[in-house]
Amino acid sequence: MGEGAYHPLRHSEISLMTSPDYFPTLRRLANTINESLDVMEAVFTRSQTPFPSLDFAFNPTHRSEILQRDPEVAGAALNIVAAAAQLSAAVSTPGISLWNASNSFLISACLRVAAELNVAELLRDPGPSGLNAKDIAAPSNADARLLARILRLLATHQIFREVSPNIFANNRISSFLDKGKPTKALFDNRVTRLTGSEGFGGFVELFSDDSYKSAGYLTETILEPRDGVRDLPYTRAFNTHELFYYWLERPENAYKRERFGIGMRQSLTMEAPDAVFQGFPWKSLPEGAILVDVGGGNGHVSMQIAQGNPQLHVVVQDLEHAVDGARQHWEEGFLSSIQEGKVKFQVHDFFTPQPIKDASVFLLRWIVHNWPDNRVVEFLQHLRDAAQPTTRLIVIENVLSLACPPSSSSDADAERTIPGAERAKAPEPLLPNWGVGTAGAYYWDLVVHCWHGGVERTLSEFIDVLAKGGWKLVHVYHSSKTVFSHLEAIPV
């Protein structure tokens, strides 16, 4: 190597010599953790409630879990998660950080094993005393030694507990996988094992299976177009050219299709029960106002809105199998609305002209992020063509923040001019978007790309795509109770 050649170690030495002392930054991160712990402790002490222990099963009805949704507690927890991750990255060697990151796929793979072998459910009855890996493996006829190693990796990442050698028990995190069904029912019929399930099991299986396999082709699809076309990771993984939702319609994908619907419903457990009311003022809509839930799946969100706003009439639109599920879901959850004629179910592909011409509100929840800009513009224009001057478009999505200060960005300009758009920034020296504390939104960004070519958008990107579809963003509603924002737009 010549004298003038780049050498990473020499470069590091120069950087170390010329950079300021970093210890004050590390101290500030540690102080953020301690100060946020003080806030949390004060809230729990004031409420005379113990903080939930990581070692014991999750209990959603316990006061300690409910209190974690308190905005003050949630804000402090977000600071702690962000600061702890940033501090860990700062003090670890680069090799350790990259080793852990490059092998994190194994956590997903092991989580799928635990979910599909119903480990959390098998550990439900033994409680804190746990169960031997041989007994956990027996109902599935699995390799007990390998299963113990899999559970040990998860326990090392605070998912499950290894009570004693090869004896595992649930903890607060792993118990959240519990589907809430008898273990016999889970093993007797695989096809229906997720039907009527609770917890997070279906959600975890969905992402640690279809999403995990798709992401494995992310590099190939960004570097190596297939047949001259830059395809999606999921199409490589499953050897298809069909759009994801149409691929799910195949008869052989019936289990995957049901798991997808169940997983999406279970994702609601990430939000406060009243999260949908922490945004657009639904009560401001007049008697008889028509809410069209476009691509609404089983209509669980519009049903929640209608239950809190009896003046509304609802139309749930989606593809045929989803509409059938919606009708059943409303019969079970809000039968009186059907009997009173306040809800209709309509088979509709939103890439075709919108048939409802007198809507007060078109609702798009978790729809826009599934599609690239050109397809979003296509269905937004269909809605614009059907809209009245008074019609509102409500888009419920993540609004991504940048990982850098946005002081001179178009997002910053938009925040200053659109009511409600400005949002809190993390305190220094945290990353402005809270880093790992809000990583879920950035995971979603790449998940929807792998499946659909979709994208989670920044505020300026929403403004742009809405404008191209014939809509103007006029208000944004952020809430501390949910990561999803409500974007209100009017036709132009």
C-alpha positions in Angstrom: 0.0 0.0 0.0 1.4 3.4 -1.0 2.0 6.1 1.5 -0.8 8.2 0.1 -3.3 5.4 0.1 -6.4 5.4 2.4 -6.0 3.3 5.5 -9.1 3.0 7.8 -7.1 2.7 11.0 -5.0 5.8 10.2 -8.2 7.7 9.3 -9.7 6.7 12.6 -6.6 7.8 14.5 -6.8 11.2 12.9 -10.5 11.5 13.6 -10.0 10.6 17.2 -7.2 13.2 17.6 -9.2 16.0 16.0 -12.7 15.3 17.3 -13.9 16.9 20.6 -14.2 15.0 23.8 -17.3 12.7 23.3 -17.8 11.9 27.0 -20.1 14.8 27.6 -22.4 13.5 24.9 -22.4 10.0 26.5 -23.2 11.6 29.9 -26.1 13.5 28.3 -27.5 10.3 26.9 -27.1 8.6 30.3 -28.7 11.6 32.0 -31.7 11.4 29.5 -32.2 7.8 30.7 -32.0 8.7 34.4 -34.2 11.8 34.0 -36.8 9.9 32.1 -36.8 7.1 34.7 -37.5 9.7 37.3 -40.6 10.8 35.4 -41.9 7.3 35.0 -41.2 6.4 38.6 -43.0 9.6 39.8 -46.1 8.6 37.8 -46.2 5.0 39.0 -45.5 6.1 42.6 -48.2 8.7 42.5 -50.6 6.1 41.2 -49.4 3.6 43.8 -48.9 1.1 41.0 -45.8 -1.2 40.6 -44.0 -1.1 37.3 -44.6 -4.3 35.3 -41.8 -6.8 35.6 -40.1 -8.2 32.5 -40.0 -11.6 34.2 -43.8 -12.1 34.4 -46.5 -12.6 31.8 -48.2 -9.6 30.2 -51.6 -8.8 31.7 -53.4 -6.2 29.5 -56.0 -5.5 32.2 -53.5 -4.8 35.0 -53.3 -1.2 36.1 -49.5 -1.2 35.5 -50.0 -2.0 31.8 -52.8 0.5 31.3 -50.6 3.2 33.0 -47.9 2.7 30.4 -50.2 4.3 27.9 -50.2 7.5 29.9 -48.7 10.2 27.6 -46.1 11.2 30.3 -45.0 7.6 30.8 -45.0 6.9 27.0 -42.9 10.0 26.3 -40.4 9.1 29.0 -40.2 5.5 27.7 -39.5 6.7 24.2 -36.6 8.8 25.4 -35.2 5.9 27.3 -35.4 3.5 24.4 -33.8 6.0 22.0 -31.1 7.1 24.4 -30.2 3.5 25.5 -29.9 2.4 21.8 -27.8 5.5 20.9 -25.6 5.0 24.0 -25.1 1.3 23.2 -24.1 2.2 19.6 -21.7 4.8 20.8 -19.8 2.6 23.3 -19.8 -0.7 21.3 -17.1 -1.4 18.8 -18.1 -1.1 15.2 -17.5 -4.8 14.6 -19.8 -5.9 17.4 -22.5 -3.5 16.2 -22.3 -4.7 12.6 -22.1 -8.4 13.7 -25.2 -8.1 15.8 -27.1 -6.2 13.0 -26.1 -8.6 10.3 -27.3 -11.5 12.3 -30.6 -10.0 13.6 -32.4 -12.0 10.9 -31.9 -15.0 13.1 -34.2 -13.4 15.7 -37.0 -13.2 13.2 -36.4 -16.8 12.2 -36.5 -18.0 15.8 -39.6 -16.0 16.6 -41.4 -17.7 13.8 -40.4 -21.1 15.2 -41.7 -20.1 18.6 -44.9 -18.8 17.2 -45.7 -21.7 14.9 -44.8 -24.3 17.6 -47.1 -22.5 20.0 -44.4 -22.2 22.6 -46.0 -19.2 24.5 -49.2 -21.2 24.8 -47.5 -24.3 26.0 -45.7 -22.2 28.7 -49.0 -20.6 29.8 -50.0 -23.2 32.4 -46.5 -24.0 33.9 -46.1 -20.3 34.7 -42.8 -19.0 36.2 -41.5 -22.5 36.8 -41.3 -23.1 33.1 -41.1 -26.3 31.0 -38.3 -28.4 29.7 -37.5 -28.0 26.0 -38.2 -31.7 25.4 -41.8 -31.1 26.6 -42.2 -28.0 24.5 -40.9 -29.8 21.4 -43.0 -33.0 21.9 -46.4 -31.8 20.5 -44.7 -30.8 17.2 -42.3 -33.7 17.1 -39.5 -31.1 16.9 -35.8 -31.4 17.7 -35.7 -30.6 21.4 -32.0 -29.7 21.5 -32.3 -27.4 18.6 -35.5 -25.8 20.0 -33.6 -25.1 23.3 -30.9 -23.3 21.3 -33.5 -21.3 19.5 -35.3 -20.3 22.7 -31.9 -19.5 24.3 -31.1 -17.0 21.6 -34.5 -15.4 22.1 -34.0 -15.4 25.9 -30.7 -13.7 25.3 -32.7 -10.9 23.6 -35.2 -10.7 26.5 -37.9 -12.8 24.8 -38.7 -15.8 27.0 -36.7 -16.7 30.1 -34.3 -19.6 30.7 -35.2 -20.5 34.3 -32.6 -23.3 34.5 -30.7 -25.4 31.9 -33.1 -26.1 29.1 -36.1 -25.0 31.2 -37.9 -22.1 29.6 -40.8 -19.8 30.8 -42.7 -16.9 29.5 -41.9 -13.4 30.3 -43.7 -10.1 29.6 -42.6 -10.0 26.0 -43.0 -13.7 25.0 -46.5 -14.0 26.6 -47.7 -11.4 24.2 -47.4 -14.1 21.5 -50.1 -16.1 23.3 -53.0 -16.6 20.8 -55.5 -17.0 23.7 -56.7 -20.5 22.5 -56.3 -23.9 24.1 -53.1 -25.6 22.9 -55.1 -28.7 21.7 -57.1 -26.5 19.3 -53.8 -25.0 18.0 -52.3 -28.4 17.2 -55.4 -30.2 16.0 -56.1 -28.0 13.0 -53.3 -25.8 11.5 -55.7 -24.2 9.0 -57.8 -22.6 11.7 -55.2 -22.2 14.4 -55.2 -18.4 14.1 -58.9 -18.0 13.7 -60.2 -16.0 16.7 -56.8 -15.7 18.1 -55.5 -12.8 20.3 -52.1 -11.5 21.2 -49.5 -10.9 18.6 -48.9 -14.4 17.3 -50.5 -13.9 13.9 -48.7 -10.6 13.4 -45.3 -12.1 14.3 -45.8 -15.1 12.0 -46.8 -12.9 9.1 -43.7 -10.8 9.3 -41.2 -13.5 10.2 -42.5 -15.6 7.3 -43.7 -13.8 4.2 -42.0 -10.5 5.0 -38.7 -12.1 6.1 -38.5 -14.2 3.0 -39.2 -11.2 0.8 -36.6 -9.0 2.4 -33.9 -11.6 1.6 -34.2 -10.5 -2.1 -33.9 -6.8 -1.4 -30.3 -6.6 -2.8 -31.1 -8.6 -5.9 -34.1 -6.5 -6.8 -32.2 -3.2 -6.4 -29.2 -4.4 -8.4 -30.5 -7.1 -10.8 -33.7 -6.4 -12.8 -35.5 -9.6 -13.9 -36.3 -9.7 -17.6 -35.4 -6.1 -17.9 -38.0 -5.1 -15.2 -37.1 -4.0 -11.7 -39.3 -6.3 -9.8 -40.2 -6.5 -6.1 -38.5 -8.6 -3.4 -41.7 -10.6 -2.7 -42.1 -11.5 -6.4 -38.6 -13.0 -6.4 -39.2 -14.8 -3.1 -42.4 -16.4 -4.2 -41.7 -16.6 -8.0 -44.7 -14.7 -9.2 -45.5 -11.5 -11.2 -48.9 -11.0 -9.5 -49.6 -8.0 -7.2 -49.3 -9.1 -3.6 -53.0 -8.8 -2.8 -54.0 -10.8 -5.9 -51.4 -13.4 -5.1 -53.0 -13.8 -1.7 -56.3 -14.5 -3.5 -54.9 -17.8 -4.8 -56.7 -20.9 -3.3 -53.4 -22.3 -2.1 -52.7 -19.1 -0.1 -55.9 -19.3 2.0 -53.9 -19.7 5.2 -51.6 -16.8 4.3 -54.6 -14.7 3.4 -56.3 -15.3 6.7 -53.1 -14.8 8.6 -52.6 -11.5 6.9 -56.0 -10.3 7.9 -55.6 -11.5 11.5 -52.1 -10.0 11.7 -53.4 -6.6 10.6 -56.1 -6.7 13.2 -53.6 -7.7 15.8 -51.5 -4.7 14.9 -54.2 -2.6 16.5 -52.9 -3.8 19.9 -49.9 -1.5 19.3 -52.3 1.5 19.7 -54.4 2.8 22.4 -58.1 1.6 22.1 -59.3 5.2 21.3 -56.5 6.1 18.9 -58.8 6.6 15.9 -60.5 9.4 17.9 -57.2 11.2 18.5 -57.3 13.1 15.2 -60.0 14.2 12.8 -63.1 15.4 14.7 -65.6 12.8 13.6 -68.3 14.3 15.8 -68.2 17.4 13.6 -69.8 15.4 10.8 -73.6 16.0 10.5 -76.4 13.6 10.9 -76.6 11.2 7.9 -73.0 12.0 6.8 -71.6 9.2 4.7 -68.2 7.7 5.6 -66.7 5.6 2.8 -64.0 3.2 4.2 -62.0 2.7 1.0 -60.1 -0.6 1.0 -61.4 -1.0 4.5 -60.7 -4.8 4.9 -63.2 -6.0 7.5 -64.1 -2.5 8.4 -62.8 -2.7 12.0 -61.7 1.0 12.0 -64.9 2.4 10.4 -66.9 0.3 12.8 -65.1 1.8 15.8 -65.7 5.3 14.4 -69.4 4.5 13.8 -69.8 3.1 17.3 -68.7 6.4 18.7 -70.6 8.5 16.1 -74.1 7.1 15.6 -75.0 10.0 13.3 -72.8 8.4 10.6 -73.7 6.1 7.7 -70.8 3.8 6.6 -69.9 2.1 3.3 -67.1 -0.5 3.6 -65.4 -1.1 0.3 -62.9 -3.8 -0.6 -62.3 -6.9 -2.7 -64.9 -9.7 -2.5 -63.3 -11.9 0.2 -62.6 -8.9 2.4 -66.2 -7.6 2.1 -67.5 -11.1 3.1 -65.3 -10.9 6.2 -66.4 -7.3 6.9 -70.1 -8.3 6.8 -69.4 -11.1 9.3 -67.3 -8.8 11.5 -70.0 -6.2 11.7 -72.7 -8.8 12.4 -70.6 -10.0 15.4 -69.5 -6.5 16.6 -72.2 -4.0 15.6 -75.3 -5.9 14.4 -77.7 -3.0 15.2 -76.0 -0.8 12.6 -76.8 -3.4 9.9 -80.3 -3.8 11.1 -80.8 0.0 11.0 -79.4 0.2 7.5 -76.5 2.4 8.6 -73.8 0.3 7.0 -73.4 -1.1 3.5 -70.8 -3.5 2.1 -69.6 -2.9 -1.4 -67.2 -4.9 -3.6 -65.0 -2.4 -5.2 -61.5 -2.1 -6.6 -60.3 1.4 -5.9 -58.3 1.4 -9.1 -61.7 1.7 -10.9 -64.0 4.7 -10.8 -65.5 5.4 -7.3 -69.3 4.7 -7.3 -70.2 6.7 -4.2 -70.8 10.3 -5.4 -72.2 11.9 -2.1 -69.5 10.9 0.4 -68.8 13.3 3.3 -65.5 11.5 4.0 -63.4 9.1 2.0 -61.2 7.2 4.6 -57.9 5.7 3.5 -56.4 3.9 6.5 -53.1 2.1 5.8 -53.8 2.2 2.0 -51.6 4.9 0.6 -48.4 3.4 2.0 -49.0 0.2 0.1 -48.5 1.7 -3.4 -45.9 3.7 -5.3 -46.7 7.3 -6.2 -48.1 6.6 -9.7 -50.6 4.1 -8.4 -51.6 6.3 -5.4 -52.2 9.2 -7.9 -54.4 6.8 -9.9 -56.9 6.0 -7.1 -56.7 9.5 -5.5 -57.9 10.8 -8.9 -60.9 8.4 -8.8 -61.8 9.7 -5.4 -61.4 13.3 -6.6 -63.7 12.6 -9.6 -66.4 11.4 -7.2 -66.0 14.1 -4.6 -68.3 17.0 -3.8 -66.7 20.4 -2.9 -67.4 19.6 0.8 -66.0 16.1 0.7 -63.0 15.4 2.9 -60.3 12.9 2.4 -58.8 11.4 5.6 -55.6 9.5 5.2 -54.4 7.6 8.3 -50.7 6.7 8.0 -47.2 7.1 9.4 -45.7 10.5 8.6 -42.0 9.8 8.6 -39.6 12.2 10.2 -36.1 12.7 8.9 -33.1 11.3 10.9 -31.4 14.7 10.6 -32.5 18.2 11.7 -35.1 19.4 9.2 -34.5 23.1 9.6 -34.0 23.8 6.0 -36.1 21.1 4.4 -39.4 21.2 2.6 -40.8 19.2 5.5 -39.9 22.1 7.8 -41.6 24.6 5.5 -44.7 22.5 5.4 -44.8 22.1 9.2 -44.7 25.9 9.5 -47.6 26.5 7.0 -50.1 23.6 7.5 -52.1 23.6 10.7 -51.2 20.8 13.1 -48.3 19.6 11.0 -45.5 20.6 13.3 -44.5 17.8 15.6 -42.2 17.4 18.6 -38.5 16.7 18.0 -36.4 14.6 20.3 -34.1 16.4 22.7 -30.4 16.6 21.9 -28.2 14.6 21.6 -30.9 12.1 20.5 -31.5 11.7 16.8 -34.4 14.1 15.9 -36.7 11.2 15.1 -35.9 9.3 18.3 -33.8 6.8 16.4 -34.6 3.2 17.4 -37.5 4.4 19.5 -39.5 5.0 16.3 -37.9 2.3 14.2 -41.2 0.6 13.6 -42.2 3.2 11.0 -39.0 2.7 9.1 -39.5 -1.1 9.2 -42.9 -0.6 7.7 -41.4 1.5 5.0 -39.3 -1.4 3.7 -41.9 -4.0 4.4 -44.4 -2.2 2.1 -41.7 -1.8 -0.5 -40.9 -5.5 -0.4 -44.6 -6.5 -0.7 -46.0 -3.7 -2.9 -43.4 -1.3 -4.0 -45.0 1.0 -1.5 -43.5 3.7 0.7 -44.0 5.4 4.1 -43.9 9.1 3.2 -42.6 12.2 4.8 -44.9 15.2 5.1 -43.6 16.9 1.9 -44.0 13.6 0.0 -47.7 13.4 1.1 -48.3 16.9 0.0 -46.8 16.1 -3.4 -48.7 12.9 -4.1 -52.0 14.3 -2.8 -51.6 17.3 -5.1 -51.0 15.1 -8.1 -54.2 13.2 -7.2 -56.3 16.3 -7.1 -56.2 17.0 -3.3 -54.8 19.7 -1.1 -53.5 18.9 2.4 -55.2 21.4 4.8 -54.7 19.9 8.3 -52.6 17.3 10.1 -53.5 15.6 13.4 -50.7 14.1 15.4 -51.3 12.3 18.7 -49.2 11.0 21.5 -51.5 8.0 21.7 -50.6 6.6 18.3 -47.8 6.6 15.8 -50.3 7.2 13.0 -51.4 10.7 12.0 -54.6 11.8 10.3 -54.1 13.9 7.2 -57.1 15.9 6.1 -57.3 17.0 2.5 -59.9 18.8 0.3 -60.6 18.4 -3.4 -59.0 21.0 -5.8 
